[in-house]
Every structure is written in C-alpha cells, then in structure tokens.
C-alpha cells in the first residue's frame, strides 16, 4: 500500500465505526435506563403505533372497571335502603295484625295508625333522600353505566333502573285520579294538561302531536281527548296524528266527563298536575290530581285487614325490586371481571412490544462498550501510521 498524507483512510474507517458503535451504545443505555425498547418513533414505528393503541385500550378499560364498580356501589346503596324498607314493612305487618283484632279499642287503633303513618313517612323519606355521589338513587330514569375499550366497536352501556320509591308507590294506597267535567263543548285553540302532556283542541287536524279534534258536542270532544290520552281511536274520526299513549295517565270518557287515573299506584302531585285554560271545563279537584284516596290505614279492624293485604303486596313488590337490583349488581360485577381479564391480556401484549429485554440489552452494552474502546484504540493506531512518513524525511 502506497504511503499517503492527503487522506488517512484507516482513520476515517475507524471514525465511522466508532460513530456507529457510539450510537448503538447510546440506544442500549436509553433502553436500560427507561426499561422500554421503544423510546422514539425511530426505534420501531409500527411497534410504537400498536403499543400506543393498546395503552389507550387499557386506560379506557381501567376507567370502565371503575364506572362499573361505581354502579355496583349505587345499587348496593339502593339494596341496603330497600332492606330497611322491608324491616319497616314487617313492623307494619305487626301493627296491622294487632289493629285487626277485636280486643283492641279504637283509641289504641289510633295509636297504632300513628306509628303506621310514621312508617309510611319514613319510607317516603328513604325514597326521596337516598343518594349516591349527590344523585338520587330511587328515580324512574335509568342509570347508564358506560363501558369502553376506547374503540367504537368496544363500547357498550348497561342501563339500570331502580325505580321511584314511596309508600304509595309500593302499593300502600290507591291510584291517583281526577275528573274533568265539561260545562260546554271545549273551544278550539284551548289546551288541557294531563300528566306531563299538553293537549290542544283544534277545529281541524294539522298533523301536529297531541291535537284533539273538537267534535259536534262535549261528549264527542271529550271522547277524542280520552282517545288522545290512551292512544286509541277517537269519536267517529281520528283525534290526531303523531300522538302516543300518555305515559303517566289513562282516561275513561263519559257523557260530559273524563276520569283520569295514574298508571302507577300511589303516584300523584306534580307528575299528575292537570290544568285547563277553557272556562267551559274544570277538574273536580282543582288543578291537582287526588293522591291519597284509598290509602291504607289502621283506624278500624276492617281497614287494618285491608291494610294487611296491601302491606304484604308491598313486601312482595320491594322483594321483586331487590331481586332486579341484585341481578344488575351481578351483571356489573361480571363485567368488571371480564374487563380486568381484557386489561391483563392487553397489558401483556403491550409489554411484549414496548418492554426492553434487559438480559439482551446488558449483553449489547458489554459488546458496544468493548467495541467503543477498541474503536478508540484503532483510531489512535490509524493516526499514528501517518507519522511513519516523517521517517523518510530524516
């Protein structure tokens, strides 16, 4: 090989190899210090995309398990409250049985009825004041527990309805009711609010929801109103289009009256508030449905016997609700078990992609450390070779 001082090729080769070794050694040190095989997109672009997707799945599943556990907690609060309601109803059974016997005086029955009234008040308080995380537990609306693995196809919702809880609602009373009387045929453009729906009287149907066609007389018009509430055919012609049966109230029309009855036993108050702005119509109880007619009491032996039947029905109703809640709890707990299994397997898959093989990286560090040292020595030797040219000039 000819001697040359313009370029030191061995030195350039040693520098290149030393740079490669340094880069590999740096990557190995990054992996050992972080524990991760992928520290940048350059390490494994495809692997990084897959691992990040799996991590998003795991994060969503972890929160979904918390959502389900929160749902279980809410249902357990409801179940515990209903257990106390059952205890109260068992006490009510004792009171009703005692009041029903002929050896008890009316004065004593009044005292028994006072305690029975307090029991119903406590059931109402439990129904209205029981909350979970600031939200009422006993409502007619569903609680939707959202579960997801962050993908569109992996999302689902478990809906649970505990239902409203009140003494009347579980059967300790009759359905609320009210009667609408028509002094004259209702006038077009006037309205009547029944339950949570407002119905408008019209001379000609337009196809809008909750229209009631004014008939030739009050009987026909009230029949159309009852049909609108019940979602059935009207008096001689359709009452309107786009109208469905009232969710809260059923109706029964007579010659000049319509009787409205709550669909759920014991409901009343604002849910069944009824109003009309037609002077030719009026409700028998003003603007509010009757909410307490027929409520069970213990003031007489006959009433106590009737109340005993109602109380036993209420116990069965509460037991049925607890059974539904228990089934929902089991479903949510099963969902948690499935989610945790998914999360474990996805974590293992992510770990296989992202985690560094420590044993392999330690071996690589040893190799690259030695190569780095030998590269530096080789570079020193290559630089020293050029100096041999000076001997020719001595």
Long-range contacts (C-beta under 8 A, 24 or more apart in sequence): 3-388, 3-389, 3-392, 5-386, 5-389, 8-382, 8-383, 8-385, 8-386, 10-378, 10-381, 10-382, 10-385, 11-379, 11-382, 11-383, 11-386, 13-382, 14-375, 14-378, 14-379, 14-382, 15-379, 17-371, 17-375, 17-378, 18-372, 18-375, 18-376, 18-378, 18-379, 21-368, 21-371, 21-372, 21-375, 22-372, 24-364, 24-368, 25-365, 25-368, 25-369, 25-371, 25-372, 28-361, 28-364, 28-365, 28-368, 29-365, 31-356, 31-361, 32-356, 32-358, 32-361, 32-362, 32-365, 34-356, 35-355, 35-356, 35-358, 36-354, 36-355, 36-356, 37-353, 37-354, 37-355, 37-356, 37-357, 38-353, 38-354, 44-353, 47-353, 47-354, 50-353, 51-350, 51-353, 51-354, 54-346, 54-349, 54-350, 54-353, 55-350, 56-150, 57-149, 57-150, 57-151, 57-154, 57-342, 57-346, 58-343, 58-346, 58-347, 58-350, 59-150, 60-148, 60-149, 60-150, 60-154, 61-148, 61-149, 61-339, 61-342, 61-343, 61-346, 62-343, 64-146, 64-147, 64-148, 64-149, 64-339, 65-336, 65-339, 65-340, 65-343, 67-145, 67-146, 67-147, 68-145, 68-147, 68-158, 68-332, 68-333, 68-335, 68-336, 68-339, 69-332, 69-336, 70-133, 70-145, 71-143, 71-145, 71-158, 71-160, 71-328, 71-332, 72-329, 72-332, 72-333, 72-336, 73-132, 74-132, 74-133, 74-135, 74-137, 74-143, 75-160, 75-162, 75-325, 75-328, 75-329, 75-332, 76-329, 77-130, 77-132, 77-137, 78-130, 78-137, 78-138, 78-162, 78-325, 79-322, 79-325, 79-326, 79-329, 81-126, 81-130, 81-137, 81-138, 81-165, 82-165, 82-318, 82-321, 82-322, 82-325, 83-322, 84-126, 85-123, 85-126, 85-165, 85-170, 85-318, 86-315, 86-318, 86-319, 86-322, 88-119, 88-122, 88-123, 89-119, 89-123, 89-311, 89-314, 89-315, 89-318, 90-315, 91-115, 91-119, 92-116, 92-119, 92-307, 92-311, 93-308, 93-311, 93-312, 93-315, 95-119, 95-298, 96-298, 96-304, 96-305, 96-307, 96-308, 96-311, 97-304, 97-308, 99-298, 99-301, 99-303, 99-304, 99-307, 100-301, 100-304, 100-305, 100-308, 101-301, 102-301, 104-301, 106-299, 106-300, 109-298, 109-299, 109-300, 109-301, 109-304, 110-299, 112-298, 112-304, 113-297, 113-298, 113-299, 116-296, 116-297, 116-298, 116-307, 117-297, 119-167, 120-167, 120-172, 121-167, 123-165, 123-166, 123-167, 123-170, 123-172, 124-166, 124-167, 126-165, 127-164, 127-165, 127-166, 127-169, 128-166, 130-165, 137-162, 138-162, 138-163, 138-164, 138-165, 139-163, 139-164, 140-164, 145-332, 147-335, 147-339, 149-342, 158-328, 158-331, 158-332, 158-335, 160-325, 160-328, 160-332, 162-321, 162-325, 163-321, 166-266, 167-266, 167-314, 168-265, 168-266, 168-267, 168-268, 168-291, 168-292, 168-295, 169-264, 169-265, 169-266, 169-267, 170-266, 170-314, 170-317, 170-318, 171-265, 171-266, 171-310, 171-313, 171-314, 171-317, 172-266, 172-295, 172-296, 172-307, 172-310, 172-311, 172-314, 173-265, 173-266, 173-292, 173-293, 173-294, 173-295, 173-296, 173-310, 174-265, 174-266, 174-293, 174-294, 174-295, 175-261, 175-262, 175-263, 175-264, 175-265, 175-266, 175-267, 176-261, 176-262, 176-266, 176-267, 176-268, 176-272, 176-289, 176-290, 176-291, 176-293, 177-259, 177-260, 177-261, 177-262, 177-289, 177-290, 177-293, 178-259, 178-260, 178-272, 178-274, 178-283, 178-284, 178-285, 178-288, 178-289, 178-290, 179-257, 179-258, 179-259, 179-260, 179-283, 179-284, 179-285, 180-222, 180-225, 180-257, 180-258, 180-259, 180-260, 180-274, 180-276, 180-281, 180-282, 180-283, 180-284, 181-256, 181-257, 181-281, 181-282, 181-283, 181-284, 182-218, 182-221, 182-222, 182-256, 182-257, 182-280, 182-281, 183-280, 183-281, 183-282, 184-218, 184-280, 185-214, 185-215, 185-216, 185-217, 185-218, 185-221, 185-280, 186-212, 186-214, 186-218, 186-221, 186-222, 186-225, 186-278, 186-280, 186-281, 187-214, 187-278, 187-280, 188-214, 190-276, 190-277, 190-278, 190-281, 191-276, 191-277, 191-278, 192-225, 192-274, 192-275, 192-276, 192-278, 192-281, 193-273, 193-274, 193-275, 193-276, 194-225, 194-229, 194-246, 194-249, 194-251, 194-260, 194-274, 195-229, 195-246, 195-247, 195-248, 195-249, 195-260, 195-271, 195-272, 195-274, 196-246, 196-247, 196-248, 196-271, 197-229, 197-246, 197-248, 199-225, 199-228, 199-229, 201-278, 202-240, 205-238, 205-240, 205-241, 207-240, 207-241, 207-242, 208-240, 208-241, 208-242, 209-240, 209-241, 209-242, 209-243, 210-240, 210-242, 210-243, 211-239, 211-240, 211-241, 211-243, 212-239, 212-240, 213-237, 213-238, 213-239, 213-240, 218-256, 218-280, 219-253, 219-255, 219-256, 222-253, 222-254, 222-256, 222-257, 222-258, 223-253, 225-251, 225-253, 225-258, 226-251, 226-252, 226-253, 226-258, 229-258, 229-260, 248-272, 260-289, 262-289, 266-291, 267-291, 268-292
